[in-house]
């Protein structure tokens, strides 16, 4: 009997241990895994910002997760310092803007660590993401050589005070929907950290002014850094307006004459035929 009782006690003990281990893990598995993405961008003579996005895989479909409160921080020597909080919008995106990098501190090697964290809720587990980067600077100027216009730019590591070689740089013109790239697909900086890109003269711009961006994008060391300049090297836009002309797409008071005449003939012709038929019916009825 004692042996049977001992076996039952062991079984009850194992059952209790399994319940303790299984139930918390099952409760944890009910929460979805939140995916957090962070992209650092610096604008020369402007702000620096951290673009954040939250998503999750639910029912085998990737969906954006809105209304997530994220705490933004920077890290130095393993210690985190809070900067502020942002909430993702309806599309799951949020942006934390800093006036400049003076708001955060780099470590002794010049490396910055900037990140965001989510504490978790009833639906999603806690998540965090950080980005590491060094401070870089881009200088861009407009030059003329042999009556041709060029964009000259250099990339510099600020902490090391040295020019950066073999970095991919993009030169493009701002447009409403999508930038117009004018540089080659693989335009790398030379040994002196510079590039030279010709600017086509047939690019239209208001009063001939082009808003040109010179940037490195998603660089493993420096993140995204961009410089902008305005250059009057484009083709002036000639505005062609047909507002006061008689066109099909104009306002009603400027309808083309032939449409008015044709419509009038149709209306009066139709009513004339109707009146003629009524008159004939009246004569037939009278006789």
GROMACS elastic network, one bead per residue, 0.5 to 0.9 nm:
[ bonds ]
;  ai    aj funct       b0    kb
    1     4     6  0.51029   500
    1     5     6  0.61086   500
    1     6     6  0.84866   500
    2     5     6  0.50093   500
    2     6     6  0.60309   500
    2     7     6  0.86258   500
    3     6     6  0.50228   500
    3     7     6  0.62542   500
    3     8     6  0.86730   500
    4     7     6  0.51202   500
    4     8     6  0.62372   500
    4     9     6  0.86217   500
    5     8     6  0.50883   500
    5     9     6  0.61443   500
    5    10     6  0.86479   500
    6     9     6  0.50920   500
    6    10     6  0.62781   500
    6    11     6  0.86939   500
    7    10     6  0.51178   500
    7    11     6  0.62279   500
    7    12     6  0.86786   500
    8    11     6  0.50286   500
    8    12     6  0.61544   500
    8    13     6  0.85315   500
    9    12     6  0.51243   500
    9    13     6  0.61291   500
    9    14     6  0.86664   500
   10    14     6  0.61877   500
   10    15     6  0.85201   500
   11    14     6  0.51403   500
   11    15     6  0.60834   500
   11    16     6  0.85892   500
   12    16     6  0.61316   500
   12    17     6  0.86401   500
   13    16     6  0.51189   500
   13    17     6  0.62709   500
   13    18     6  0.86798   500
   14    17     6  0.50545   500
   14    18     6  0.61527   500
   14    19     6  0.85954   500
   15    18     6  0.51312   500
   15    19     6  0.61918   500
   15    20     6  0.86878   500
   16    19     6  0.51284   500
   16    20     6  0.62753   500
   16    21     6  0.86980   500
   17    20     6  0.51679   500
   17    21     6  0.62348   500
   17    22     6  0.85379   500
   18    21     6  0.50863   500
   18    22     6  0.57763   500
   18    23     6  0.82569   500
   19    22     6  0.52401   500
   19    23     6  0.58072   500
   19    24     6  0.84823   500
   20    23     6  0.59477   500
   20    24     6  0.67778   500
   20    25     6  0.88774   500
   21    24     6  0.62124   500
   21    25     6  0.65942   500
   21    26     6  0.88388   500
   22    25     6  0.53358   500
   22    26     6  0.60050   500
   22    27     6  0.86343   500
   23    27     6  0.61267   500
   23    28     6  0.85139   500
   24    27     6  0.50421   500
   24    28     6  0.60936   500
   24    29     6  0.85766   500
   25    29     6  0.60804   500
   25    30     6  0.87747   500
   26    29     6  0.50337   500
   26    30     6  0.65514   500
   27    30     6  0.53802   500
   27    31     6  0.74050   500
   28    31     6  0.57056   500
   28    32     6  0.87674   500
   28   125     6  0.80928   500
   29    32     6  0.73447   500
   30   123     6  0.78227   500
   30   124     6  0.87259   500
   31   121     6  0.85017   500
   31   122     6  0.69732   500
   31   123     6  0.51038   500
   31   125     6  0.58642   500
   32    56     6  0.71777   500
   32    57     6  0.78100   500
   32    58     6  0.76007   500
   32   123     6  0.61250   500
   32   125     6  0.61922   500
   33    55     6  0.88498   500
   33    56     6  0.62889   500
   33    57     6  0.75730   500
   33   123     6  0.88213   500
   33   124     6  0.57986   500
   33   125     6  0.56192   500
   33   126     6  0.79765   500
   33   127     6  0.79557   500
   34    54     6  0.67772   500
   34    55     6  0.60690   500
   34    56     6  0.51442   500
   34    57     6  0.81180   500
   34    65     6  0.83247   500
   34   118     6  0.87907   500
   34   120     6  0.87540   500
   34   124     6  0.59229   500
   34   125     6  0.64040   500
   34   126     6  0.73438   500
   34   127     6  0.63085   500
   35    53     6  0.81332   500
   35    54     6  0.55965   500
   35    55     6  0.50945   500
   35    56     6  0.56063   500
   35    57     6  0.84050   500
   35   127     6  0.72517   500
   35   128     6  0.85715   500
   35   129     6  0.89097   500
   36    52     6  0.71527   500
   36    53     6  0.58808   500
   36    55     6  0.66992   500
   36    56     6  0.87473   500
   36   116     6  0.83668   500
   36   117     6  0.83813   500
   36   118     6  0.86969   500
   36   127     6  0.68983   500
   36   128     6  0.66101   500
   36   129     6  0.61412   500
   37    51     6  0.80608   500
   37    52     6  0.55971   500
   37    53     6  0.52149   500
   37    54     6  0.65032   500
   37    55     6  0.85032   500
   37   128     6  0.88033   500
   37   129     6  0.65615   500
   37   130     6  0.84677   500
   38    50     6  0.64920   500
   38    51     6  0.56420   500
   38    53     6  0.67601   500
   38   115     6  0.72244   500
   38   116     6  0.76982   500
   38   129     6  0.65718   500
   38   130     6  0.67158   500
   38   131     6  0.68386   500
   39    49     6  0.83884   500
   39    50     6  0.56382   500
   39    51     6  0.51030   500
   39    52     6  0.66103   500
   39    53     6  0.89836   500
   39   130     6  0.88831   500
   39   131     6  0.72550   500
   39   218     6  0.76955   500
   39   223     6  0.74166   500
   39   224     6  0.79283   500
   40    48     6  0.75775   500
   40    49     6  0.60546   500
   40    51     6  0.64288   500
   40    52     6  0.89692   500
   40   114     6  0.82216   500
   40   131     6  0.72067   500
   40   132     6  0.88796   500
   40   133     6  0.83416   500
   40   218     6  0.81499   500
   40   222     6  0.87490   500
   40   223     6  0.57341   500
   40   224     6  0.61870   500
   40   225     6  0.85870   500
   41    47     6  0.86457   500
   41    48     6  0.57046   500
   41    49     6  0.54677   500
   41    50     6  0.63601   500
   41    51     6  0.77891   500
   41   217     6  0.84401   500
   41   218     6  0.85770   500
   41   223     6  0.63654   500
   41   225     6  0.57155   500
   41   226     6  0.78734   500
   42    46     6  0.75872   500
   42    47     6  0.63853   500
   42    49     6  0.64912   500
   42    50     6  0.88690   500
   42   100     6  0.81893   500
   42   101     6  0.86050   500
   42   135     6  0.88364   500
   42   136     6  0.86667   500
   42   137     6  0.89157   500
   42   223     6  0.81119   500
   42   224     6  0.62205   500
   42   226     6  0.64474   500
   42   227     6  0.88209   500
   43    47     6  0.56746   500
   43    48     6  0.59868   500
   43    49     6  0.85800   500
   43   100     6  0.89493   500
   43   224     6  0.85356   500
   43   225     6  0.59295   500
   43   226     6  0.51110   500
   43   227     6  0.60861   500
   43   228     6  0.82662   500
   44    47     6  0.75477   500
   44    48     6  0.85615   500
   44   137     6  0.70456   500
   44   138     6  0.70931   500
   44   139     6  0.82657   500
   44   225     6  0.73662   500
   44   226     6  0.61709   500
   44   227     6  0.51097   500
   44   228     6  0.75976   500
   45   100     6  0.87899   500
   45   227     6  0.79701   500
   46    99     6  0.70347   500
   46   100     6  0.71983   500
   47    97     6  0.67476   500
   47    98     6  0.57133   500
   47   100     6  0.52452   500
   47   101     6  0.82628   500
   48    96     6  0.86640   500
   48    97     6  0.60193   500
   48    98     6  0.52233   500
   48    99     6  0.62664   500
   48   100     6  0.54880   500
   48   101     6  0.67331   500
   48   225     6  0.89671   500
   49    95     6  0.66530   500
   49    96     6  0.54822   500
   49    98     6  0.56875   500
   49    99     6  0.83272   500
   49   100     6  0.85494   500
   50    72     6  0.89179   500
   50    94     6  0.83922   500
   50    95     6  0.56783   500
   50    96     6  0.51820   500
   50    97     6  0.64955   500
   50    98     6  0.84025   500
   50   114     6  0.82440   500
   50   115     6  0.82688   500
   51    93     6  0.73446   500
   51    94     6  0.60391   500
   51    96     6  0.65988   500
   51    97     6  0.86226   500
   52    70     6  0.89141   500
   52    88     6  0.78360   500
   52    92     6  0.82617   500
   52    93     6  0.56676   500
   52    94     6  0.51274   500
   52    95     6  0.59671   500
   52    96     6  0.78925   500
   52   116     6  0.80815   500
   53    64     6  0.78990   500
   53    65     6  0.82482   500
   53    88     6  0.71592   500
   53    91     6  0.83924   500
   53    92     6  0.54258   500
   53    94     6  0.63018   500
   53    95     6  0.87162   500
   54    63     6  0.88006   500
   54    64     6  0.60556   500
   54    65     6  0.54555   500
   54    66     6  0.73552   500
   54    68     6  0.76429   500
   54    88     6  0.74264   500
   54    91     6  0.87651   500
   54    92     6  0.52438   500
   54    93     6  0.66267   500
   54    94     6  0.87404   500
   55    62     6  0.67534   500
   55    63     6  0.55305   500
   55    66     6  0.83663   500
   55    92     6  0.68010   500
   56    61     6  0.80796   500
   56    62     6  0.56464   500
   56    63     6  0.55998   500
   56    64     6  0.65581   500
   56    65     6  0.67511   500
   56   124     6  0.88285   500
   57    60     6  0.58267   500
   57    61     6  0.52276   500
   57    63     6  0.62646   500
   57    64     6  0.89037   500
   58    61     6  0.52717   500
   58    62     6  0.63506   500
   58    63     6  0.70136   500
   59    62     6  0.83560   500
   63    92     6  0.88042   500
   64    90     6  0.81751   500
   64    91     6  0.59794   500
   64    92     6  0.50071   500
   64    93     6  0.82854   500
   65    68     6  0.70869   500
   65    88     6  0.77794   500
   65    89     6  0.84865   500
   65    90     6  0.76600   500
   65    91     6  0.71043   500
   65    93     6  0.84840   500
   66    87     6  0.79726   500
   66    88     6  0.52929   500
   66    89     6  0.52690   500
   66    91     6  0.60926   500
   66    93     6  0.75082   500
   67    87     6  0.56966   500
   67    88     6  0.50309   500
   67    89     6  0.58982   500
   67    90     6  0.70573   500
   67    92     6  0.72918   500
   68    86     6  0.82455   500
   68    87     6  0.53198   500
   68    88     6  0.53024   500
   68    89     6  0.80970   500
   68    92     6  0.78232   500
   68   118     6  0.77072   500
   69    85     6  0.68816   500
   69    86     6  0.58909   500
   69    88     6  0.67545   500
   69   117     6  0.86912   500
   69   118     6  0.66747   500
   69   119     6  0.84427   500
   70    84     6  0.85731   500
   70    85     6  0.55699   500
   70    86     6  0.54071   500
   70    87     6  0.60412   500
   70    88     6  0.78393   500
   70   116     6  0.60465   500
   70   117     6  0.55400   500
   70   118     6  0.51602   500
   70   119     6  0.79827   500
   70   128     6  0.88680   500
   71    82     6  0.71921   500
   71    83     6  0.76086   500
   71    84     6  0.59721   500
   71    86     6  0.66546   500
   71    87     6  0.88519   500
   71   115     6  0.83648   500
   71   116     6  0.53317   500
   71   117     6  0.53043   500
   71   118     6  0.66036   500
   71   119     6  0.85777   500
   72    81     6  0.87099   500
   72    82     6  0.60749   500
   72    83     6  0.54638   500
   72    84     6  0.54194   500
   72    85     6  0.57575   500
   72    86     6  0.75737   500
   72    96     6  0.77319   500
   72   114     6  0.76267   500
   72   115     6  0.57615   500
   72   117     6  0.66395   500
   73    80     6  0.63006   500
   73    81     6  0.53639   500
   73    83     6  0.50209   500
   73    84     6  0.71699   500
   73    85     6  0.88873   500
   73   104     6  0.88758   500
   73   113     6  0.85770   500
   73   114     6  0.60391   500
   73   115     6  0.54601   500
   73   116     6  0.60176   500
   73   117     6  0.80743   500
   73   130     6  0.87981   500
   74    79     6  0.83759   500
   74    80     6  0.57104   500
   74    81     6  0.53998   500
   74    82     6  0.65920   500
   74    83     6  0.71655   500
   74   104     6  0.65172   500
   74   105     6  0.76601   500
   74   106     6  0.89746   500
   74   112     6  0.77243   500
   74   113     6  0.55677   500
   74   115     6  0.60771   500
   74   116     6  0.84684   500
   74   130     6  0.85055   500
   75    78     6  0.61252   500
   75    79     6  0.54090   500
   75    81     6  0.61388   500
   75    82     6  0.88160   500
   75   104     6  0.85924   500
   75   105     6  0.79946   500
   75   106     6  0.82460   500
   75   107     6  0.86535   500
   75   112     6  0.75601   500
   75   113     6  0.53069   500
   75   114     6  0.64739   500
   75   115     6  0.80041   500
   76    79     6  0.53597   500
   76    80     6  0.65893   500
   76    81     6  0.80308   500
   76   105     6  0.69922   500
   76   106     6  0.66056   500
   76   107     6  0.57633   500
   76   111     6  0.89604   500
   76   112     6  0.77826   500
   76   113     6  0.71572   500
   77    80     6  0.84986   500
   77   107     6  0.66758   500
   77   108     6  0.89123   500
   81   104     6  0.87946   500
   82    85     6  0.85637   500
   83   103     6  0.83418   500
   83   104     6  0.84377   500
   84    96     6  0.82471   500
   85    96     6  0.79760   500
   85   116     6  0.87414   500
   86    94     6  0.66786   500
   86    95     6  0.73303   500
   86    96     6  0.66559   500
   87    92     6  0.87406   500
   87    93     6  0.82504   500
   87    94     6  0.63187   500
   87    95     6  0.87215   500
   88    91     6  0.74974   500
   88    92     6  0.50142   500
   88    95     6  0.82210   500
   89    92     6  0.52061   500
   89    93     6  0.55348   500
   89    94     6  0.62737   500
   90    93     6  0.74874   500
   91    94     6  0.88065   500
   97   100     6  0.86371   500
   98   101     6  0.70665   500
   98   102     6  0.86684   500
   98   103     6  0.70299   500
   99   102     6  0.79642   500
   99   103     6  0.76603   500
  100   103     6  0.64487   500
  100   104     6  0.85864   500
  101   104     6  0.57134   500
  101   105     6  0.77342   500
  101   135     6  0.83636   500
  102   105     6  0.70765   500
  104   112     6  0.78958   500
  104   113     6  0.88607   500
  104   114     6  0.83450   500
  105   110     6  0.87544   500
  105   111     6  0.87318   500
  105   112     6  0.67377   500
  105   113     6  0.85357   500
  106   109     6  0.75417   500
  106   110     6  0.52015   500
  106   111     6  0.51938   500
  106   113     6  0.73515   500
  106   134     6  0.84099   500
  107   110     6  0.53640   500
  107   111     6  0.54942   500
  107   112     6  0.66336   500
  107   113     6  0.86271   500
  108   111     6  0.74617   500
  109   159     6  0.81581   500
  110   133     6  0.86787   500
  110   134     6  0.62242   500
  110   135     6  0.75840   500
  110   158     6  0.87254   500
  110   159     6  0.57670   500
  110   160     6  0.80769   500
  111   132     6  0.67292   500
  111   133     6  0.58147   500
  111   134     6  0.50496   500
  111   135     6  0.77718   500
  111   159     6  0.88681   500
  112   131     6  0.81235   500
  112   132     6  0.55819   500
  112   133     6  0.53361   500
  112   134     6  0.59630   500
  112   135     6  0.77494   500
  113   130     6  0.66318   500
  113   131     6  0.57418   500
  113   133     6  0.67126   500
  113   134     6  0.89402   500
  114   129     6  0.86749   500
  114   130     6  0.54454   500
  114   131     6  0.54369   500
  114   132     6  0.65437   500
  114   133     6  0.83970   500
  115   128     6  0.73872   500
  115   129     6  0.55071   500
  115   131     6  0.59809   500
  115   132     6  0.86303   500
  116   127     6  0.86266   500
  116   128     6  0.56947   500
  116   129     6  0.55670   500
  116   130     6  0.62402   500
  117   126     6  0.76531   500
  117   127     6  0.57987   500
  117   129     6  0.63887   500
  117   130     6  0.84364   500
  118   121     6  0.88191   500
  118   125     6  0.82749   500
  118   126     6  0.53189   500
  118   127     6  0.51130   500
  118   128     6  0.59751   500
  119   125     6  0.75640   500
  119   127     6  0.68295   500
  119   128     6  0.84793   500
  120   123     6  0.77069   500
  120   124     6  0.55453   500
  120   127     6  0.71521   500
  121   124     6  0.54848   500
  121   125     6  0.65590   500
  121   126     6  0.75553   500
  122   125     6  0.79550   500
  124   127     6  0.86402   500
  131   223     6  0.84458   500
  132   220     6  0.85585   500
  132   221     6  0.75504   500
  132   222     6  0.81741   500
  132   223     6  0.81673   500
  133   136     6  0.89168   500
  133   219     6  0.87417   500
  133   220     6  0.75420   500
  133   221     6  0.52500   500
  133   223     6  0.60729   500
  134   157     6  0.74414   500
  134   158     6  0.80425   500
  134   159     6  0.77385   500
  134   221     6  0.60342   500
  134   222     6  0.50181   500
  134   223     6  0.79220   500
  135   156     6  0.87000   500
  135   157     6  0.62774   500
  135   158     6  0.56542   500
  135   159     6  0.67852   500
  135   221     6  0.87800   500
  135   222     6  0.62283   500
  135   223     6  0.87854   500
  136   155     6  0.69851   500
  136   156     6  0.55597   500
  136   158     6  0.53934   500
  136   159     6  0.81274   500
  136   164     6  0.89309   500
  136   222     6  0.61304   500
  136   223     6  0.88233   500
  136   225     6  0.71461   500
  137   154     6  0.82104   500
  137   155     6  0.58458   500
  137   156     6  0.51826   500
  137   157     6  0.65450   500
  137   158     6  0.65025   500
  137   225     6  0.73048   500
  137   226     6  0.84109   500
  137   227     6  0.85053   500
  138   153     6  0.67546   500
  138   154     6  0.56959   500
  138   156     6  0.64560   500
  138   214     6  0.77229   500
  138   215     6  0.76061   500
  138   216     6  0.88126   500
  138   225     6  0.72975   500
  138   226     6  0.68607   500
  138   227     6  0.61090   500
  139   152     6  0.82372   500
  139   153     6  0.54016   500
  139   154     6  0.54937   500
  139   155     6  0.68476   500
  139   156     6  0.84557   500
  139   214     6  0.85342   500
  139   227     6  0.68203   500
  140   151     6  0.67399   500
  140   152     6  0.56128   500
  140   154     6  0.67628   500
  140   213     6  0.88849   500
  140   214     6  0.70359   500
  140   227     6  0.68454   500
  140   228     6  0.76137   500
  140   229     6  0.73752   500
  141   150     6  0.83870   500
  141   151     6  0.58356   500
  141   152     6  0.53620   500
  141   153     6  0.64335   500
  141   229     6  0.75887   500
  142   149     6  0.69842   500
  142   150     6  0.58446   500
  142   152     6  0.62835   500
  142   153     6  0.88825   500
  142   229     6  0.85097   500
  142   231     6  0.71206   500
  143   148     6  0.83102   500
  143   149     6  0.58470   500
  143   150     6  0.51258   500
  143   151     6  0.62075   500
  143   152     6  0.67664   500
  144   147     6  0.60594   500
  144   148     6  0.54393   500
  144   150     6  0.60157   500
  144   151     6  0.87774   500
  145   148     6  0.52626   500
  145   149     6  0.65334   500
  145   150     6  0.73837   500
  146   149     6  0.84282   500
  148   198     6  0.72531   500
  148   199     6  0.77394   500
  148   200     6  0.85753   500
  148   201     6  0.85485   500
  149   197     6  0.85264   500
  149   198     6  0.58828   500
  149   199     6  0.55564   500
  149   200     6  0.77646   500
  149   201     6  0.81017   500
  149   233     6  0.72918   500
  150   196     6  0.63247   500
  150   197     6  0.52817   500
  150   199     6  0.54763   500
  150   200     6  0.88993   500
  151   171     6  0.82520   500
  151   195     6  0.79660   500
  151   196     6  0.56943   500
  151   197     6  0.51339   500
  151   198     6  0.63727   500
  151   199     6  0.69448   500
  151   212     6  0.89596   500
  151   214     6  0.87420   500
  152   194     6  0.71121   500
  152   195     6  0.57620   500
  152   197     6  0.66039   500
  152   198     6  0.89354   500
  153   189     6  0.88596   500
  153   193     6  0.82717   500
  153   194     6  0.54634   500
  153   195     6  0.54637   500
  153   196     6  0.67592   500
  153   197     6  0.87070   500
  153   214     6  0.75303   500
  154   163     6  0.74142   500
  154   164     6  0.81091   500
  154   189     6  0.76021   500
  154   192     6  0.78328   500
  154   193     6  0.52772   500
  154   195     6  0.65252   500
  155   162     6  0.87464   500
  155   163     6  0.58641   500
  155   164     6  0.55941   500
  155   165     6  0.80464   500
  155   167     6  0.81144   500
  155   169     6  0.88178   500
  155   189     6  0.77147   500
  155   192     6  0.88286   500
  155   193     6  0.54298   500
  155   194     6  0.65140   500
  155   195     6  0.89358   500
  156   160     6  0.84618   500
  156   161     6  0.67417   500
  156   162     6  0.56500   500
  156   164     6  0.54580   500
  156   193     6  0.70667   500
  157   160     6  0.55699   500
  157   161     6  0.55428   500
  157   162     6  0.53843   500
  157   163     6  0.60706   500
  157   164     6  0.64193   500
  157   222     6  0.85888   500
  158   162     6  0.71276   500
  158   163     6  0.88076   500
  159   162     6  0.80994   500
  160   163     6  0.86162   500
  162   193     6  0.86842   500
  163   191     6  0.81609   500
  163   192     6  0.61799   500
  163   194     6  0.82067   500
  164   167     6  0.67145   500
  164   189     6  0.72877   500
  164   190     6  0.83322   500
  164   191     6  0.77519   500
  164   192     6  0.73334   500
  164   194     6  0.82608   500
  165   188     6  0.76520   500
  165   189     6  0.52991   500
  165   190     6  0.55584   500
  165   191     6  0.52561   500
  165   192     6  0.66383   500
  165   194     6  0.79030   500
  166   187     6  0.87686   500
  166   188     6  0.50491   500
  166   190     6  0.61976   500
  166   191     6  0.75101   500
  166   193     6  0.75036   500
  167   187     6  0.80482   500
  167   188     6  0.51328   500
  167   189     6  0.53307   500
  167   190     6  0.83577   500
  167   193     6  0.79253   500
  167   216     6  0.76855   500
  167   219     6  0.81600   500
  168   185     6  0.88805   500
  168   186     6  0.64977   500
  168   187     6  0.55824   500
  168   189     6  0.66680   500
  168   215     6  0.86953   500
  168   216     6  0.63013   500
  168   217     6  0.81262   500
  168   219     6  0.81697   500
  169   183     6  0.84346   500
  169   186     6  0.78564   500
  169   187     6  0.57557   500
  169   188     6  0.61139   500
  169   189     6  0.71199   500
  169   195     6  0.80490   500
  169   214     6  0.69625   500
  169   215     6  0.56583   500
  169   217     6  0.77247   500
  170   181     6  0.74060   500
  170   182     6  0.82043   500
  170   183     6  0.61490   500
  170   184     6  0.78042   500
  170   185     6  0.78087   500
  170   186     6  0.83487   500
  170   187     6  0.69681   500
  170   188     6  0.89773   500
  170   213     6  0.79100   500
  170   214     6  0.57678   500
  170   215     6  0.53286   500
  170   216     6  0.62361   500
  170   217     6  0.79362   500
  171   180     6  0.86925   500
  171   181     6  0.60310   500
  171   182     6  0.58894   500
  171   183     6  0.52132   500
  171   184     6  0.84349   500
  171   187     6  0.89955   500
  171   197     6  0.77321   500
  171   212     6  0.71051   500
  171   213     6  0.57232   500
  171   215     6  0.66181   500
  172   179     6  0.60528   500
  172   180     6  0.52837   500
  172   182     6  0.53449   500
  172   183     6  0.69066   500
  172   211     6  0.85402   500
  172   212     6  0.57368   500
  172   213     6  0.53028   500
  172   214     6  0.66816   500
  172   215     6  0.85483   500
  173   179     6  0.55377   500
  173   181     6  0.63007   500
  173   182     6  0.73057   500
  173   203     6  0.89567   500
  173   210     6  0.66120   500
  173   211     6  0.56795   500
  173   213     6  0.60863   500
  173   214     6  0.89614   500
  174   177     6  0.86433   500
  174   178     6  0.73621   500
  174   180     6  0.65382   500
  174   181     6  0.88277   500
  174   210     6  0.76426   500
  174   211     6  0.55840   500
  174   212     6  0.62048   500
  174   213     6  0.69957   500
  175   178     6  0.55318   500
  175   180     6  0.66793   500
  175   211     6  0.84810   500
  176   179     6  0.75790   500
  179   213     6  0.89668   500
  181   184     6  0.80111   500
  181   185     6  0.87658   500
  182   197     6  0.78680   500
  182   198     6  0.79959   500
  182   199     6  0.69293   500
  182   200     6  0.77962   500
  183   186     6  0.81946   500
  183   187     6  0.68943   500
  183   197     6  0.62956   500
  183   198     6  0.79878   500
  183   199     6  0.86291   500
  184   187     6  0.55587   500
  184   197     6  0.85902   500
  187   195     6  0.76145   500
  187   197     6  0.89741   500
  188   193     6  0.86377   500
  188   194     6  0.83062   500
  188   195     6  0.72018   500
  189   192     6  0.73918   500
  189   195     6  0.53832   500
  190   193     6  0.51343   500
  190   194     6  0.55169   500
  190   195     6  0.66990   500
  191   194     6  0.75056   500
  192   195     6  0.88469   500
  199   202     6  0.89390   500
  199   203     6  0.86150   500
  199   233     6  0.77624   500
  199   234     6  0.86290   500
  200   203     6  0.64320   500
  200   233     6  0.82732   500
  200   234     6  0.77550   500
  201   204     6  0.84291   500
  201   233     6  0.63139   500
  201   234     6  0.54335   500
  201   235     6  0.65878   500
  202   233     6  0.87637   500
  202   234     6  0.61266   500
  202   235     6  0.55786   500
  203   208     6  0.83791   500
  203   210     6  0.80990   500
  203   233     6  0.82766   500
  203   234     6  0.50686   500
  203   235     6  0.56799   500
  203   236     6  0.86504   500
  204   207     6  0.87215   500
  204   208     6  0.65083   500
  204   209     6  0.82439   500
  204   210     6  0.78713   500
  204   234     6  0.54032   500
  204   236     6  0.58218   500
  204   237     6  0.58125   500
  205   209     6  0.52201   500
  205   210     6  0.55495   500
  205   211     6  0.84942   500
  205   232     6  0.84627   500
  205   233     6  0.86685   500
  205   234     6  0.56403   500
  205   235     6  0.59117   500
  205   236     6  0.54508   500
  205   237     6  0.57540   500
  206   209     6  0.56061   500
  206   210     6  0.75452   500
  206   234     6  0.83812   500
  206   235     6  0.81079   500
  206   236     6  0.56862   500
  206   237     6  0.55087   500
  206   238     6  0.86766   500
  207   210     6  0.88554   500
  207   232     6  0.77583   500
  207   234     6  0.81445   500
  207   235     6  0.76207   500
  207   237     6  0.64088   500
  207   238     6  0.87813   500
  208   231     6  0.81977   500
  208   232     6  0.52636   500
  208   233     6  0.60563   500
  208   237     6  0.69275   500
  209   230     6  0.64180   500
  209   231     6  0.54689   500
  209   233     6  0.63082   500
  209   234     6  0.58620   500
  209   235     6  0.80019   500
  209   236     6  0.75320   500
  210   229     6  0.82517   500
  210   230     6  0.56122   500
  210   231     6  0.53106   500
  210   232     6  0.61301   500
  210   233     6  0.68313   500
  210   234     6  0.61087   500
  211   228     6  0.69606   500
  211   229     6  0.60172   500
  211   231     6  0.67272   500
  211   232     6  0.89731   500
  212   227     6  0.83618   500
  212   228     6  0.56048   500
  212   229     6  0.54457   500
  212   230     6  0.61428   500
  212   231     6  0.73225   500
  213   226     6  0.65962   500
  213   227     6  0.57521   500
  213   229     6  0.67377   500
  213   230     6  0.89668   500
  214   225     6  0.84416   500
  214   226     6  0.55627   500
  214   227     6  0.52111   500
  214   228     6  0.62874   500
  214   229     6  0.84747   500
  215   224     6  0.70876   500
  215   225     6  0.54907   500
  215   227     6  0.62343   500
  215   228     6  0.85699   500
  216   219     6  0.64218   500
  216   222     6  0.82336   500
  216   223     6  0.75489   500
  216   224     6  0.54100   500
  216   225     6  0.54015   500
  216   226     6  0.64637   500
  217   222     6  0.86785   500
  217   223     6  0.64022   500
  217   225     6  0.66872   500
  217   226     6  0.81773   500
  218   221     6  0.85236   500
  218   222     6  0.76351   500
  218   224     6  0.50934   500
  218   225     6  0.85883   500
  219   222     6  0.53293   500
  219   224     6  0.62112   500
  219   225     6  0.86651   500
  220   223     6  0.61086   500
  222   225     6  0.73094   500
  231   234     6  0.78215   500
  232   235     6  0.86092   500
  234   237     6  0.89507   500
  241   244     6  0.79138   500
  241   245     6  0.85242   500
  242   245     6  0.50899   500
  242   246     6  0.78862   500
  242   247     6  0.74757   500
  242   249     6  0.89640   500
  242   250     6  0.74493   500
  243   246     6  0.81773   500
  243   247     6  0.84809   500
  243   250     6  0.63106   500
  243   251     6  0.77555   500
  243   254     6  0.85031   500
  244   247     6  0.87723   500
  244   250     6  0.78749   500
  244   251     6  0.87221   500
  244   254     6  0.70250   500
  245   250     6  0.72459   500
  245   254     6  0.65251   500
  245   255     6  0.86016   500
  245   256     6  0.85011   500
  246   249     6  0.85210   500
  246   250     6  0.64617   500
  246   251     6  0.83810   500
  246   253     6  0.85119   500
  246   255     6  0.52741   500
  246   257     6  0.76802   500
  247   250     6  0.50375   500
  247   251     6  0.82027   500
  247   254     6  0.69279   500
  247   255     6  0.61885   500
  247   256     6  0.57634   500
  248   251     6  0.83661   500
  248   254     6  0.86731   500
  248   255     6  0.66068   500
  248   256     6  0.68224   500
  248   259     6  0.89817   500
  249   252     6  0.89254   500
  249   255     6  0.85015   500
  250   253     6  0.81218   500
  250   254     6  0.60893   500
  250   255     6  0.67132   500
  250   256     6  0.88432   500
  251   254     6  0.55248   500
  251   255     6  0.68191   500
  252   255     6  0.53921   500
  254   257     6  0.85896   500
  255   258     6  0.86534   500
  255   259     6  0.70899   500
  255   260     6  0.71564   500
  256   259     6  0.55518   500
  256   260     6  0.67122   500
  257   260     6  0.51467   500
  257   261     6  0.62432   500
  257   262     6  0.85686   500
  258   261     6  0.50954   500
  258   262     6  0.59427   500
  258   263     6  0.83846   500
  259   262     6  0.51144   500
  259   263     6  0.59041   500
  259   264     6  0.83410   500
  260   263     6  0.52310   500
  260   264     6  0.59913   500
  260   265     6  0.85981   500
  261   264     6  0.50739   500
  261   265     6  0.61573   500
  261   266     6  0.86568   500
  262   265     6  0.52145   500
  262   266     6  0.63247   500
  262   267     6  0.87840   500
  263   266     6  0.51381   500
  263   267     6  0.62561   500
  263   268     6  0.86962   500
  264   267     6  0.51631   500
  264   268     6  0.60873   500
  264   269     6  0.81833   500
  265   268     6  0.53237   500
  265   269     6  0.56321   500
  265   270     6  0.82647   500
  266   269     6  0.51407   500
  266   270     6  0.59907   500
  266   271     6  0.86045   500
  267   270     6  0.52844   500
  267   271     6  0.62984   500
  267   272     6  0.85368   500
  268   271     6  0.51627   500
  268   272     6  0.58854   500
  268   273     6  0.85468   500
  269   272     6  0.50220   500
  269   273     6  0.62050   500
  269   274     6  0.86512   500
  270   273     6  0.52573   500
  270   274     6  0.63048   500
  270   275     6  0.87494   500
  271   274     6  0.50031   500
  271   275     6  0.61376   500
  271   276     6  0.85110   500
  272   275     6  0.51711   500
  272   276     6  0.60954   500
  272   277     6  0.86662   500
  273   276     6  0.50426   500
  273   277     6  0.62333   500
  273   278     6  0.86752   500
  274   277     6  0.52206   500
  274   278     6  0.62617   500
  274   279     6  0.86490   500
  275   278     6  0.50548   500
  275   279     6  0.60865   500
  275   280     6  0.86498   500
  276   279     6  0.51119   500
  276   280     6  0.62957   500
  276   281     6  0.86870   500
  277   280     6  0.51540   500
  277   281     6  0.61899   500
  277   282     6  0.86276   500
  278   281     6  0.50758   500
  278   282     6  0.61797   500
  278   283     6  0.87493   500
  279   282     6  0.50772   500
  279   283     6  0.63682   500
  279   284     6  0.87428   500
  280   283     6  0.50896   500
  280   284     6  0.61924   500
  280   285     6  0.85770   500
  281   284     6  0.50872   500
  281   285     6  0.60883   500
  281   286     6  0.85371   500
  282   285     6  0.51199   500
  282   286     6  0.60918   500
  282   287     6  0.86951   500
  283   286     6  0.50819   500
  283   287     6  0.62295   500
  284   287     6  0.53184   500
